[in-house]
Amino acid sequence: MIPKYRKAFNESFSDEKYAEFISELEAGYPPVPIRFAETPIFLPEAFKEKLIDAGAEIIRIIRNPDFKAQTENAIPVEWLVPEENDHPHFLAFDFAVCRDQTGELVPRLIELQGFPSLYAFQMHLAEIYTKVFKLDDMAPLTPFFNGLNRTSFIELLREVVVGSYQTEEVALMDVNAAEQKTAIDFFVTARILGIPVLSLTDIFQENKQLFYLKDGQKIRLRRIYNRLIFDEVADQQDLFRQSFDPRDELDIEWITHPNWFYRISKYTMPLLKNEFVPETTFVSELKEIPADLENYVLKPLFSFAGMGVIIDVTKQDITAIQEPENWILQRKVSYEPVVQAPDGLIKAEIRLLYLWPDGKEPTLCINLARLSRGKMIGVRYNQDFNWVGGTVGLMERLN
């Protein structure tokens, strides 16, 4: 999107460099079952500022004193976890790259979450793009916001995740952690923070305390960097009996507390009313079904990674919904193909990633980007194309 950098990158690109990029990306880690794009995105300053403004508007709503009351019904009763704290430690906002009526590039909100994303990995990804494609020879570029660099970003991530505890007292946890598609983020996190990566069943409970074994020694956990999504274990709740049930009263700190996954989610979209957010309504609150359904998308509230989304909506799709309070109807946004590949233009999406330390302000720190040729932007929907997949936005470093 910055023409001079795009031109220089494309002219120097080769399949051999891309193969080297993938090899370097996975060096020291298990193979990654995700497609990564051949290129980063070069974000112009004007668009970066619009992204910052769009994110700030959403945070303003989240920080309203009545936000918790407004989102109380967002948490499924069967997944309510006690001892919720007063704010999430992570925020992730997905924006489509669009064009407004004046021809300017603008961000349009697609989804949001109060849950960790690939924070550590995105730093690693940017470093490998820069190394293999020699981007430092082209310009001083960065994936970071707010003047952060590698050192200060890791310090902020450490403050949020580890805090004042010893590294062995904090663990990144997911179900079957090493087998997750995003496990490389877990391993990069472990490398830079020094914390263990544990599967749910690696942890056991004694009274209200949680423990794991390290070299045969019992170690007490004080904090869990939670990457477990309840939707993914809804039909595997015997795992809780083998380990512990997060819904019990436990002497543990959650980073971030599981309830925020639901509070800040598609459920939040109808609460947001500004220029960056497409019209969104709970199906249960529809006064009438729009006549132009081709301009809408139907989304279940409780799904992950685009599962269950209906792109080509019909009236029958809406009337057949059994629990309309758990679905939203959202006006489609028109992605503007803006990233020049050798064979044409490609659509893009930018995820802003924030860290929110206790007692401090939320900080926009890094980004995740995705390129797409398909109807849906997610990596799983673009496996059979090239110049698509996960990537990162790079911006001119101003200091």
BELRAKA-V605703 format. One record per residue. N is the residue number from 1. SS is DSSP state (alpha for helix, beta for strand, coil for the rest). Layout:
N,SS
N,SS
//
This chain:
1,coil
2,coil
3,alpha
4,alpha
5,alpha
6,alpha
7,alpha
8,alpha
9,alpha
10,alpha
11,alpha
12,alpha
13,coil
14,coil
15,alpha
16,alpha
17,alpha
18,alpha
19,alpha
20,alpha
21,alpha
22,alpha
23,alpha
24,alpha
25,alpha
26,alpha
27,coil
28,coil
29,coil
30,coil
31,coil
32,coil
33,coil
34,coil
35,coil
36,beta
37,coil
38,coil
39,coil
40,coil
41,beta
42,beta
43,beta
44,coil
45,alpha
46,alpha
47,alpha
48,alpha
49,alpha
50,alpha
51,alpha
52,alpha
53,alpha
54,alpha
55,alpha
56,alpha
57,alpha
58,alpha
59,alpha
60,alpha
61,alpha
62,alpha
63,coil
64,coil
65,coil
66,coil
67,alpha
68,alpha
69,alpha
70,alpha
71,coil
72,alpha
73,alpha
74,alpha
75,coil
76,coil
77,alpha
78,alpha
79,alpha
80,coil
81,coil
82,coil
83,coil
84,coil
85,coil
86,coil
87,coil
88,coil
89,coil
90,beta
91,beta
92,beta
93,beta
94,beta
95,beta
96,beta
97,beta
98,beta
99,beta
100,coil
101,coil
102,coil
103,coil
104,coil
105,beta
106,beta
107,beta
108,beta
109,beta
110,beta
111,beta
112,beta
113,beta
114,coil
115,coil
116,coil
117,coil
118,coil
119,alpha
120,alpha
121,alpha
122,alpha
123,alpha
124,alpha
125,alpha
126,alpha
127,alpha
128,alpha
129,alpha
130,alpha
131,alpha
132,alpha
133,coil
134,coil
135,alpha
136,alpha
137,alpha
138,coil
139,coil
140,coil
141,beta
142,beta
143,coil
144,coil
145,coil
146,coil
147,coil
148,coil
149,coil
150,alpha
151,alpha
152,alpha
153,alpha
154,alpha
155,alpha
156,alpha
157,alpha
158,alpha
159,alpha
160,alpha
161,alpha
162,coil
163,coil
164,coil
165,coil
166,coil
167,alpha
168,alpha
169,alpha
170,beta
171,beta
172,beta
173,beta
174,beta
175,coil
176,coil
177,alpha
178,alpha
179,alpha
180,coil
181,coil
182,coil
183,alpha
184,alpha
185,alpha
186,alpha
187,alpha
188,alpha
189,alpha
190,alpha
191,alpha
192,alpha
193,alpha
194,coil
195,coil
196,beta
197,beta
198,beta
199,beta
200,alpha
201,alpha
202,alpha
203,coil
204,beta
205,beta
206,beta
207,coil
208,coil
209,beta
210,beta
211,beta
212,beta
213,beta
214,beta
215,coil
216,coil
217,beta
218,beta
219,beta
220,beta
221,beta
222,coil
223,beta
224,beta
225,beta
226,beta
227,coil
228,coil
229,coil
230,alpha
231,alpha
232,alpha
233,alpha
234,coil
235,coil
236,coil
237,coil
238,alpha
239,alpha
240,alpha
241,alpha
242,alpha
243,coil
244,coil
245,coil
246,coil
247,coil
248,coil
249,coil
250,coil
251,coil
252,coil
253,beta
254,beta
255,beta
256,coil
257,coil
258,coil
259,alpha
260,alpha
261,alpha
262,alpha
263,alpha
264,coil
265,coil
266,alpha
267,alpha
268,alpha
269,alpha
270,alpha
271,alpha
272,coil
273,coil
274,coil
275,coil
276,coil
277,beta
278,coil
279,coil
280,beta
281,beta
282,beta
283,alpha
284,alpha
285,alpha
286,coil
287,coil
288,coil
289,coil
290,coil
291,coil
292,coil
293,alpha
294,alpha
295,alpha
296,beta
297,beta
298,beta
299,beta
300,beta
301,coil
302,coil
303,coil
304,coil
305,coil
306,coil
307,coil
308,coil
309,coil
310,beta
311,coil
312,coil
313,coil
314,coil
315,alpha
316,alpha
317,alpha
318,alpha
319,alpha
320,coil
321,coil
322,coil
323,coil
324,alpha
325,alpha
326,alpha
327,beta
328,beta
329,beta
330,beta
331,beta
332,coil
333,coil
334,coil
335,coil
336,coil
337,coil
338,coil
339,beta
340,beta
341,beta
342,coil
343,coil
344,beta
345,beta
346,beta
347,beta
348,beta
349,beta
350,beta
351,beta
352,beta
353,beta
354,beta
355,beta
356,coil
357,coil
358,coil
359,coil
360,coil
361,coil
362,coil
363,beta
364,beta
365,beta
366,beta
367,beta
368,beta
369,beta
370,beta
371,beta
372,beta
373,coil
374,coil
375,coil
376,coil
377,coil
378,coil
379,alpha
380,alpha
381,alpha
382,coil
383,coil
384,coil
385,coil
386,coil
387,coil
388,coil
389,beta
390,beta
391,beta
392,coil
393,beta
394,beta
395,beta
396,beta
397,coil
398,coil
399,coil
//
